[in-house]
Amino acid sequence: MRNPRILYTLDTTNTSGALGYVQVLVPTISGNLTGVAALGSAGAQTGIVATLPPDSAALVSGNTYFIDVQGASEAVVVTITAGPTLQADGSSTYTLSFTTTKAHPTQGPIAIMGGMTLGTTAPKQSYGAAAGVPLPRLFGDLGNGYPLGFAIAATTGPANATAPSSAFVVDLGYA
């Protein structure tokens, strides 16, 4: 039902001329989408069913969430057209509509996550990265577990939303 992730390695190089940070944020909302054949084309999507596990916070109509289809992520503003409906296993289902700006693969797991705002939500971890210096992070054989998934952001401060002047090079090892 959910999209748990384990982060094993985080190798970063800060290509900007100043100290930067890599933040790891965790969502409070995470689940899967079904009824998504229409996602193969950009545009208005209706009848999309979101299933959220019992430990996920609720979706809110009008809020922005990330959909992630095999790494092709996009932020969408959802409208709840039905639900939530409590299921026997404790999960909740919602029927959604939203508009996509690009086509997405329609095979495999499709995640929806949200409840985190860069610069507002405290990061789970934040790592300083000196200018031009590689920052290898190894989390051991067990890795760092994130039951509802995670998002990575490069910023100029340990908990802000300001982008660095140059992109970071980030290589993740996760499952």
N, C-alpha and C positions, 0 to 999 in steps of 0.2 A: 503494500500500500504506500508506504512512504519511500523516500529516496535517501536512506542513510548513506553517509560517505565517510571514508577513513582517509585521512591525509597522512601520507608516509614521508614525502619529501617536499620541500619548498626551496627551490634554488632561484635566487633573484639577483639581478645586476641592475643597479641604479645608474642609468646613463645620463642623468641630469647633473648639474654642477653643485648641487646642495644636498644635504641630508634629506632623506625621504623615509617613508614608512610603508610597510605592507600590512594591511589590516585583514583579519579573518573575521567575517561577520556570520552570524548564524540566524536563520529565519525562525520565527515563531509559528509560521504557517507553512505547511508543506504537504503535498499530496500528489495524486496522479490524475491525469485527464483521460477521458474516453469519449467515444463518439466523434473522432477527430479527422475523418476522411477529408473534410473540407479544409483542414489546415494545409493541404497540398497546394492551395492557391491563396494568395494574399487577399485581404478584404474582410467583409463582415462575416463573423462566425456565430452561429446560433446552435442551440441544442448541445453544447459541449458540457459533459458531466464531469465534475470535479469530485473526487473521493478523498477525504481527509481522515487520517487516523485519529483515534481518541485523544492523543497527546498534542494535537495541533490546535492552535487557536482558530477561531472562526473566520471565514471570509466576510468582507464587508462590501456591499454594492457601492460602486463609485471609486474604490481604491485601486491603486496600481499594483500589479503582481508580475513576477517574471515567469514566463513559460520557457521551458528548456526541453528541446527535442534533439537528442543526440548532439548536444553542444551548440545548437543554433538557438540562442536565447533571444528573447525580446520582451520588453516591458509592455503590458497591456492594461487598460482600464476595464474592469469587468462590471457587468450588470448582472445581478442575480435574478433569474427569471422564475426559479422555483427552488425551494429548500430553505434551510437545511432539513434533510430527512435523516433521522437517526436509524442506523442499520443494526441488525442483531449482533454484529461483532463490535459495536461501539463506535464505528466510524460514522461519518456524516457525508451525505451527498448533496451537491448543489447543481442546478442546471444554470449555465452561464451563457452570456453572449459578450463578444468583444470584437474589436477590429485589429487585424494583423497587417503589418506593412510589408511582409515578405512571406514567401512560401516556406513551409517547414516539412521535413520528412514525416511521414505518417506511420512509420513502423517503429516498434520498440517502445520503451517507456517514455512517457511525456510528463514531465514534472511541472508543478506550479508551486511557487514559493513566494513568500513576502513577509511583512512584519518587521522589516529592517530598513533603516534609512541611514545612508552614509553621512556621518557628521552629527547625527542625532542618537542613533542606537550605539551603545557602547560596544566596541569590538570584543570578540571573545579572546583574541590575541592581537598584538601589534608588535611588529619587529622593525627596529631601526635599520636603515640601509645607507651606509656612507656612500658618497658620490664615487662612482666608478669602481667600487669594490664589490666583488661577488659575495653574496650572503647565502651559504649553504645551510639548510636546516634539515636535520634528520630526526624523525620522530620515533625511531626504533621499529622493531618487528611488529608491534601492535598498533603503531600509528596513533594519531589523535582522532577519536571518534566524534562524529557530529550526527546525531540521530535524525535530524530533519534536513541535513545538507549544509552547505556553506557557500559563501561568496567571498571573493578576494578583491581588494582594491588597493591601488597605490596612491598615497597622499603625501602632503608635506608635513603633516603632524601625526601623532600617535592615535588621534581620535577625531580628526577633522574631515572635511569633505573637499578640501582644496587639492586639485590635481597638480602633480609635479610639472615642471617646465618641459621635461622630456619623458618619454615613455619608459617604463621599467621593462626588463626582459624577465619573464617569470616562467619557470618550468615546474610543473606540479606532478607529483606521483600520488595518485589517489585511486581508490576503488569504491 
